Amino acid sequence: MMLPSKPNSGTKQRKLLMDSRTAAWQSSIMEKLLTITQLSAI
């Protein structure tokens, strides 16, 4: 019972890392889009 839980937690940590990376990536894209829209508005 102890063995299968180890890789499971590892994949969970990996998924969290990927989620945080995609979140940062999306937020940076949103910031770029906002700056582009602000520049075009001026």
WOSULGI-V516414 format. One record per run of one state. SS is the DSSP state (alpha for helix, beta for strand, coil for the rest). FROM is the first residue (numbers start at 1). TO is the last residue. If there is no record, write none. Layout:
ss:SS from:FROM to:TO
ss:SS from:FROM to:TO
This chain:
ss:coil from:1 to:1
ss:alpha from:2 to:41
ss:coil from:42 to:42
